[in-house]
Amino acid sequence: MLKLIGRGALACAVVCAAAGGAMAQTNAQKMAGGTWACTALASDMNVVSKQSYTSDGKSSVTVMVFGESSGVPVKIAAVGEGTWTIVGDQLDETLSYMTATFAEIDGEQNIEAAQNMLDESMVNVLLTNFVAFKGATLRMEDADGVVTDCVR
């Protein structure tokens, strides 16, 4: 999964997950591959995302974050790509880029602030989640205890 933590007056969190590898795939890698629709509540922010994970270890994500941060209304949409691996129940992802496609902070459009937040907190940062699969569902939890639930 991925985790977005805003700097300054805004604190946002996004959780997305992935798993895979170029070598022979483990059962967990096979289970994680494909496309997931995910939701999470992180730092009073609602997170809705769509992640796709391929067997060659590449990932793509589309995410929407909305809610209030420190009393400030926030809406952010972004897309990104990266790489992922899985060892045991630990999913690691590193995003090579995230691009803000929409941002409204305190009622004002502000793509630049959202892009700076994404660049500082998510791009080229190792994002780790612990995962559990059950049928067509995936539950992830990051080191801060933020839980993300995903379905196929």
N, C-alpha and C positions, 0 to 999 in steps of 0.2 A: 504494500500500500504506500501511498504517499502522504506526506503530512505537510501542510502549509501553516506556518506560524507567522502572523503579521508582526511587524515591528512598530514601535511608537504607539500612537493612540488606538490603533486597530490591532486586535488579536484574533486571528482567524485560524481555524484548523481544518484541513482536508485530509481525509484518510482514503486511500485507494490501495489496492494490492495487486501483486502479480507473482508468478512463479514460472520457471522454465530453465532451459539450458540446451546447449548444442550437442552434448553427449547423450547417451541413452537416458531416456526420461524415467524418473521414478514415478510411482503411483501418484504422489502429491503433485508433481509437475503436470502430469496428465490431467488430474482433477482441476488444477488451477487454470490451465490453458483455455482460451476462448474469450467470450465476452460476458461481462458481469454488469448488472445494474445495482448500484450500492447507495446506501444512505447512512448518515452518521449525525450525531449531535456533538459538537466540539466547541468548548468555550462559548456556549450559548449561541452558536452559529449552526444553522442547518446546512448539511452538505449532501448534495445529490450528484452522483457521478456515473459515468459509463467508462469501463476499462476494457481494453482488449489486450490479450497476451498471446504471443505466438511461440511456437516450439523452438524458434531460434534465439529466444531470450530477449525479444524486443517487446515494448509495451507502448500503448497509446491511451490517452485519457482525455475525456471531456468532463469538466466539473463546473457546478454552480454552487456558490456559497452565499447564504443570505441570513440576515438576522440583525442583532445589535451587538456591538462591541463597545464596552464602556459607555453605553447609552447612545452610541452613534449608529444610525441605521446604515447597513452595508449590504451591497449586492455585487457579486463578482462572478464572472464567467471566464473560463480559461480552457485552453487545450495544450497538450504537451506530449512528448515522446521520451522514452528512456529505455533502460535495460533492467532485467530482473533475474533473480536466482532464488532457489529454495534449498535449504538444508534442514532436514527434520521438519519441525513445525515453524521455522523462521523464514519469512519472506523478506528479501532485501530488494530495494528498487533504488535506482539512481536516475533522475530525470536529466536529460541533456538539454532540454529547454521546456519552458512553460510560457505561453503567450496569452496575455489578458485580452479577451475579445469584447468584454463589457465590464464597466466598473462604475458604480454609483455609491459615493460615500457621503453621508449626511445630506442626501438629496442632490448632490452635485456630481456630474460625470467627471471621473478622474482616472483614466486609463493609466496615466504615467505613475501615479502612486501605487496602484495595484500591481503594475509591472515591476516596479522597484521592490515591492514586497515579495513577489514571486521569485525574482532573481536572487534576492538576499536569503530567502529561507528555504527554497525548494530545489533550485537548479544546482546540479553537481553536489548534492548532499545525500548521503546514504540514509535511506528511510527504511526502518525495520518494523515489522509487525509479526505477531505470533498468530497462527491460523488454526482453524478447525473446520473441517468439511463435514457436511451432513446432507446426503442426497444432492440436490441441485442448489444447496446453499453454502455459503462461505461466511464465517465469522472471523473477523480480525480484531486484534487489540494491540495498540502501540504501547510504548514504554510509559506513557502518561496515563494509561488506562482508558483511552478513547476507543470505543467499540464501533466497528463498522460492520453492517450486515449487508450481504450481497446475495443476489439470486441470478440465475441464468435467464 
